[in-house]
Amino acid sequence: MNIIKIKFSQVFRIDYLFAVVLLTGFFSGYGLANEKIIPEEHKHHHGMVVSRQQAVNTAQESSTIHNDLNSKSKQLSEKTIDHGGMNHQMMHHDHGMAEQNTGDSHKQSVDVQMNGMKHAAHNSMTMQDASMPATARDPHAYSDGYGFGPLGKPKMGDEEYLGSVIVDRLESVTSRGNTSMTYDWQAWYGNSYDKALVRAEGEIETGTFKNSRNELLWAHAITPYWDTQLGIRYDSGKGTDRGWLAFGVQGLMPYWIYTEATAYVNEQGRTSFRLEFEYDWLLTQKLILQPRLEMNFYSQSDPSRGVRDGLSDVEAGLRLRYEIVREFAPYVGVEWTTGYNPNSQNIKPSSIDALQFVAGAHIWF
């Protein structure tokens, strides 16, 4: 009977353990089935996938560790610590020394900083109050007036003084079997804003000046392309020599049309106005066609100089030049002129029209 009881109890224990194992497996499978899996794109927020079962186990472990710590803390609190053998005076002395050392070091640091500030302020006041040497440079002054050593003071490009001579026309003129020579040149010297300008134009026939116009002007730039001019003009050659006061403008109109517009007045009350246009049409980089137009207006006629009132004379020409170099360009051309004939026997002054062939050179340096 006892043997049967023992066997029965052993069988019962085996069945009991088997049932426990089955239940454990069932609940484990249920937990895995309901495990919350974090999507791949959200893993960086959580660091890892945590199942419900792992969370429960972690909570149980944390509770066990907390209970162990509480029990150890209770045991330590029940133990008595003997403070009688400790040297409390030495502890208080060390603590005081530490505080004193800390205070002293802080005080020394503050004193060093304050001394440095006082020293800097003292030096600043000393430098400001002390008299500056005679050769010392004012730190608040600009460098204008001080030397630049052996190189000299630098200059801007528009401060340089330059000069140039431009012979616009130096040509031989052939008309009706007669040959003469015509010149038109100007020279200037100065900077970009103010120049001294000499301008001359005339005609030489049989070795004498048939007509000559000479001007001495002061030119002042008012824009990058225009100069105002003020000066004097003197006419010589055949007839009566005359002097004029001149004022006008010279420059480039839109489309690069070279323009001279000058008004004149003399002591007899005569007035005159001269207008000239030129344009360089580049057929190539070296072959240039230049149309030219010049007109002269007078308030009074002057038969001795072949001048009539109103539009006295007109010159319109066309020249083709070839630039061997930029400074020298020979040319050929044709020009039409009209002027006043003082020897006419008509009541009204008659004009002289002429077609002229020209050949010459354009020079500048």
Wavefront OBJ file of the C-alpha trace (Angstrom):
o trace
v 0.000 0.000 0.000
v 2.808 2.328 0.877
v 4.520 1.500 -2.351
v 1.336 2.402 -4.255
v 1.103 5.702 -2.360
v 4.717 6.544 -3.185
v 4.241 5.761 -6.858
v 1.019 7.708 -6.928
v 2.702 10.739 -5.344
v 5.614 10.514 -7.790
v 3.213 10.306 -10.717
v 1.258 13.225 -9.333
v 4.455 15.331 -9.034
v 5.458 14.430 -12.605
v 2.016 15.367 -13.880
v 2.123 18.577 -11.881
v 5.513 19.566 -13.319
v 4.347 18.642 -16.805
v 1.275 20.859 -16.406
v 3.396 23.738 -15.184
v 5.682 23.365 -18.180
v 2.689 23.377 -20.525
v 1.191 26.473 -18.918
v 4.530 28.252 -19.041
v 4.942 27.490 -22.708
v 1.387 28.601 -23.414
v 1.776 31.953 -21.738
v 5.212 32.452 -23.285
v 3.772 31.862 -26.742
v 0.917 34.211 -25.971
v 3.425 36.873 -24.922
v 5.495 36.427 -28.071
v 2.390 36.575 -30.214
v 1.388 39.856 -28.601
v 4.907 41.259 -28.567
v 4.975 44.871 -29.733
v 7.564 45.187 -32.532
v 8.800 48.718 -33.330
v 8.934 49.541 -37.038
v 12.369 49.734 -38.605
v 12.127 53.466 -39.255
v 11.403 54.194 -35.540
v 14.190 52.102 -34.048
v 16.447 55.104 -33.657
v 13.899 56.555 -31.159
v 13.944 53.488 -28.914
v 17.347 51.935 -29.527
v 16.027 48.351 -29.496
v 12.856 46.257 -29.680
v 11.447 45.521 -26.204
v 8.820 42.887 -25.668
v 6.237 42.917 -22.892
v 7.813 39.944 -21.190
v 11.245 41.616 -21.134
v 9.672 44.729 -19.652
v 8.060 42.656 -16.849
v 11.351 40.877 -16.125
v 13.205 44.182 -15.985
v 10.648 45.590 -13.532
v 10.982 42.507 -11.288
v 14.771 42.723 -11.288
v 14.614 46.412 -10.431
v 12.263 45.675 -7.514
v 14.601 42.968 -6.190
v 17.626 45.262 -6.354
v 15.679 48.019 -4.601
v 14.687 45.678 -1.737
v 18.306 44.526 -1.315
v 19.507 48.107 -1.106
v 16.891 48.982 1.504
v 17.872 46.048 3.662
v 21.573 46.905 3.486
v 20.857 50.528 4.304
v 18.842 49.451 7.334
v 21.682 47.263 8.568
v 24.175 50.076 8.253
v 21.953 52.498 10.094
v 21.628 50.067 13.024
v 25.413 49.980 13.473
v 26.912 52.584 15.826
v 29.901 54.637 14.733
v 32.447 55.672 17.367
v 33.248 59.347 16.967
v 35.218 59.572 20.141
v 38.501 58.614 18.569
v 38.316 61.238 15.862
v 40.272 64.487 16.130
v 37.516 67.011 15.514
v 39.805 69.939 16.232
v 42.160 68.899 13.472
v 39.230 68.478 11.107
v 37.935 71.955 11.856
v 41.465 73.356 11.540
v 41.995 71.703 8.151
v 38.649 72.920 6.997
v 39.482 76.436 8.105
v 42.880 76.292 6.441
v 41.240 75.179 3.188
v 38.779 77.999 3.375
v 41.560 80.456 4.219
v 43.724 79.200 1.352
v 40.805 79.457 -1.056
v 40.037 82.953 0.166
v 43.678 84.013 -0.044
v 44.084 82.695 -3.578
v 40.892 84.437 -4.682
v 42.008 87.648 -3.025
v 45.420 87.427 -4.653
v 43.789 86.904 -8.080
v 41.522 89.897 -7.567
v 44.456 92.008 -6.358
v 46.496 91.057 -9.440
v 43.637 91.995 -11.731
v 43.045 95.284 -9.935
v 46.745 96.095 -9.979
v 46.869 95.375 -13.728
v 43.897 97.626 -14.336
v 45.392 100.387 -12.233
v 48.739 100.000 -13.999
v 47.111 100.172 -17.446
v 45.054 103.186 -16.445
v 48.143 104.835 -14.968
v 50.114 104.229 -18.160
v 47.255 105.539 -20.292
v 46.958 108.673 -18.201
v 50.705 109.082 -18.269
v 50.877 108.799 -22.078
v 47.985 111.225 -22.494
v 49.271 113.749 -19.994
v 52.899 113.577 -21.091
v 54.048 115.988 -23.779
v 54.481 114.310 -27.160
v 57.903 114.474 -28.849
v 58.265 116.951 -31.669
v 58.823 114.151 -34.197
v 55.929 111.980 -33.018
v 53.117 111.387 -35.478
v 49.588 112.313 -34.481
v 47.700 108.980 -34.389
v 44.437 110.737 -35.241
v 45.800 112.542 -38.315
v 45.779 111.338 -41.902
v 49.016 110.486 -43.692
v 48.745 113.486 -45.996
v 51.859 115.590 -45.693
v 54.143 112.822 -44.443
v 57.004 111.563 -46.535
v 56.946 108.291 -48.461
v 60.686 107.681 -48.575
v 62.728 107.498 -51.776
v 59.727 106.370 -53.846
v 57.915 109.647 -53.343
v 54.238 110.254 -52.777
v 52.006 108.137 -55.049
v 49.715 109.931 -57.507
v 46.397 108.999 -58.987
v 46.162 108.605 -62.742
v 44.072 111.761 -63.191
v 46.753 113.832 -61.410
v 49.455 113.137 -63.966
v 50.365 115.943 -66.366
v 50.492 114.756 -69.955
v 50.704 116.334 -73.366
v 49.877 115.472 -76.963
v 50.015 116.925 -80.482
v 47.335 115.866 -82.982
v 47.647 116.814 -86.660
v 44.166 116.012 -87.870
v 44.766 117.238 -91.415
v 48.013 117.944 -93.199
v 47.053 117.731 -96.846
v 47.559 118.911 -100.374
v 44.454 120.389 -102.020
v 43.980 120.418 -105.807
v 41.153 122.396 -107.360
v 40.798 123.806 -110.907
v 44.480 123.414 -111.584
v 45.530 125.193 -108.416
v 47.346 123.478 -105.603
v 47.472 124.644 -102.014
v 48.207 123.196 -98.613
v 45.804 122.960 -95.656
v 46.643 122.242 -92.015
v 44.488 121.592 -88.975
v 46.204 120.674 -85.723
v 45.916 121.067 -81.972
v 48.222 120.502 -79.005
v 47.383 120.267 -75.329
v 49.146 119.855 -71.998
v 47.609 119.201 -68.583
v 45.782 116.619 -66.495
v 42.416 114.989 -66.910
v 40.501 118.043 -65.670
v 42.406 121.124 -66.849
v 44.466 121.594 -69.990
v 46.176 124.344 -71.928
v 45.038 123.961 -75.542
v 46.478 125.446 -78.747
v 44.404 125.034 -81.902
v 45.270 126.219 -85.411
v 43.775 125.890 -88.897
v 44.714 127.593 -92.131
v 45.534 127.477 -95.807
v 48.885 128.214 -97.486
v 48.910 129.202 -101.152
v 52.027 130.146 -103.177
v 54.061 130.240 -99.991
v 51.871 132.714 -98.096
v 49.102 132.282 -95.547
v 45.827 132.775 -97.372
v 43.779 132.317 -94.241
v 44.896 131.476 -90.732
v 42.980 130.955 -87.492
v 44.948 130.522 -84.236
v 43.428 129.884 -80.811
v 44.854 129.693 -77.294
v 42.341 128.130 -74.901
v 41.972 126.795 -71.402
v 39.949 123.558 -71.367
v 38.152 122.285 -68.286
v 36.418 118.891 -68.141
v 32.773 118.996 -67.087
v 31.954 115.378 -67.963
v 34.106 112.404 -69.046
v 33.435 113.299 -72.724
v 33.082 117.094 -72.764
v 35.395 120.040 -72.098
v 34.474 123.688 -71.787
v 36.891 126.126 -73.413
v 37.750 129.755 -72.795
v 40.457 131.788 -74.491
v 41.381 133.992 -77.413
v 41.462 133.686 -81.203
v 43.572 135.589 -83.695
v 42.950 135.678 -87.471
v 45.751 136.560 -89.893
v 46.535 136.235 -93.584
v 44.872 138.241 -96.298
v 42.740 141.162 -95.284
v 42.520 142.770 -91.854
v 43.847 140.853 -88.870
v 41.268 140.457 -86.124
v 41.253 139.281 -82.508
v 38.391 137.499 -80.782
v 37.358 136.301 -77.347
v 36.487 132.595 -77.619
v 34.341 130.307 -75.493
v 32.793 126.969 -76.358
v 32.749 123.193 -75.889
v 34.614 120.262 -77.390
v 33.941 116.572 -77.007
v 32.114 113.486 -78.207
v 28.404 113.376 -78.926
v 26.453 110.109 -78.790
v 27.649 107.570 -81.368
v 31.177 109.002 -80.978
v 30.697 112.066 -83.143
v 33.574 114.466 -82.513
v 32.240 118.000 -82.032
v 33.709 121.502 -81.772
v 31.263 124.332 -81.078
v 32.849 127.720 -80.370
v 31.448 131.235 -80.209
v 33.545 134.398 -80.724
v 33.157 138.081 -80.061
v 35.605 140.943 -80.828
v 36.059 144.581 -79.843
v 34.095 145.931 -82.812
v 31.021 144.042 -81.677
v 31.324 141.409 -84.331
v 30.276 137.896 -83.383
v 30.985 134.584 -84.965
v 30.133 130.948 -84.434
v 32.048 127.931 -85.697
v 30.738 124.361 -85.788
v 32.665 121.225 -86.782
v 31.737 117.520 -86.818
v 33.870 114.462 -87.529
v 33.154 110.751 -87.335
v 35.519 107.796 -87.712
v 33.831 104.842 -89.395
v 36.054 101.765 -88.979
v 35.727 99.638 -92.088
v 38.470 97.443 -90.620
v 40.818 97.887 -87.701
v 43.168 99.888 -89.954
v 40.993 101.219 -92.780
v 38.892 104.172 -91.608
v 36.410 106.346 -93.498
v 35.964 109.833 -92.018
v 33.108 112.197 -92.964
v 33.728 115.824 -91.946
v 31.556 118.957 -91.865
v 32.543 122.533 -90.913
v 30.384 125.683 -90.912
v 31.186 129.318 -90.051
v 28.604 131.975 -89.169
v 29.244 135.743 -88.854
v 27.122 138.611 -87.672
v 28.674 141.114 -90.133
v 30.298 140.811 -93.505
v 34.024 141.482 -93.916
v 34.938 141.697 -97.609
v 38.658 142.047 -96.880
v 38.681 138.550 -95.438
v 36.130 137.051 -97.790
v 33.460 136.804 -95.095
v 29.734 137.556 -95.421
v 27.046 137.752 -92.773
v 25.045 134.653 -91.878
v 26.368 131.330 -93.104
v 29.627 132.431 -94.645
v 31.244 129.171 -95.766
v 30.778 125.407 -95.610
v 33.239 122.534 -95.993
v 32.005 118.956 -96.392
v 34.459 116.175 -97.096
v 35.050 112.467 -97.080
v 38.502 110.961 -96.386
v 39.691 107.368 -96.429
v 42.806 106.688 -94.388
v 44.896 103.634 -93.645
v 46.643 103.416 -90.275
v 50.096 101.986 -90.891
v 50.549 102.529 -87.177
v 48.163 104.278 -84.816
v 50.300 107.409 -84.873
v 50.558 107.732 -88.655
v 47.818 107.237 -91.256
v 47.977 108.522 -94.870
v 44.662 109.286 -96.558
v 42.990 110.427 -99.765
v 39.640 112.097 -100.142
v 37.302 114.588 -101.746
v 35.839 117.819 -100.353
v 33.187 120.257 -101.428
v 33.473 123.902 -100.376
v 31.344 126.975 -100.781
v 32.309 130.516 -99.842
v 31.916 134.222 -100.494
v 33.323 135.890 -103.608
v 34.337 139.428 -102.628
v 35.229 140.360 -106.229
v 31.713 139.774 -107.520
v 30.086 142.737 -109.295
v 26.581 141.610 -108.370
v 24.471 143.533 -105.876
v 24.087 140.399 -103.850
v 27.282 138.620 -102.845
v 27.910 135.536 -104.945
v 29.276 132.252 -103.662
v 32.126 130.177 -104.965
v 31.574 126.427 -105.085
v 34.486 124.084 -105.603
v 35.139 120.362 -105.610
v 38.587 119.580 -104.282
v 40.714 116.464 -104.196
v 42.869 116.020 -101.122
v 45.743 113.763 -100.097
v 47.618 113.944 -96.844
v 48.355 112.301 -93.495
v 46.844 112.087 -90.025
v 49.577 112.215 -87.346
v 49.608 112.325 -83.575
v 52.205 111.873 -80.864
l 1 2 3 4 5 6 7 8 9 10 11 12 13 14 15 16 17 18 19 20 21 22 23 24 25 26 27 28 29 30 31 32 33 34 35 36 37 38 39 40 41 42 43 44 45 46 47 48 49 50 51 52 53 54 55 56 57 58 59 60 61 62 63 64 65 66 67 68 69 70 71 72 73 74 75 76 77 78 79 80 81 82 83 84 85 86 87 88 89 90 91 92 93 94 95 96 97 98 99 100 101 102 103 104 105 106 107 108 109 110 111 112 113 114 115 116 117 118 119 120 121 122 123 124 125 126 127 128 129 130 131 132 133 134 135 136 137 138 139 140 141 142 143 144 145 146 147 148 149 150 151 152 153 154 155 156 157 158 159 160 161 162 163 164 165 166 167 168 169 170 171 172 173 174 175 176 177 178 179 180 181 182 183 184 185 186 187 188 189 190 191 192 193 194 195 196 197 198 199 200 201 202 203 204 205 206 207 208 209 210 211 212 213 214 215 216 217 218 219 220 221 222 223 224 225 226 227 228 229 230 231 232 233 234 235 236 237 238 239 240 241 242 243 244 245 246 247 248 249 250 251 252 253 254 255 256 257 258 259 260 261 262 263 264 265 266 267 268 269 270 271 272 273 274 275 276 277 278 279 280 281 282 283 284 285 286 287 288 289 290 291 292 293 294 295 296 297 298 299 300 301 302 303 304 305 306 307 308 309 310 311 312 313 314 315 316 317 318 319 320 321 322 323 324 325 326 327 328 329 330 331 332 333 334 335 336 337 338 339 340 341 342 343 344 345 346 347 348 349 350 351 352 353 354 355 356 357 358 359 360 361 362 363 364 365
